[in-house]
């Protein structure tokens, strides 16, 4: 659960809108696919940061941001937008930003699992 000052992990209105457009089962399949791919994408972003590849970090953050936003996972999308902006500005995101990303990854996967229970 998010605190009042913190945005929710997932925006149910986006999930509902997608469900009305694509069908509930299709949206669940997309969330399952996103959940399966997300940990590897976050791991890749961490590895790129460790290698000092600021452009790679920006690119990977952009990818995570887009797929997360499309499915309504707003918190991780917003955080990746911040990481992307930092990296595009030529600065490597700090360890605090990476720790926050990893926390949001965990929390997003918990939410995704709850959404896709059948």
ABEGO torsion letter per residue (X at the ends): XBBAABBBABBAAAAAAAAAAAEAAAAAAAAAAAAAAAAAAAAAAAAAAAAGBAAAAAAAAAAAAAAAAAAGBAAAAAAAAAAAAAAAAGBBBBAAAAAAAAAAAAAAAAAAAAAABX
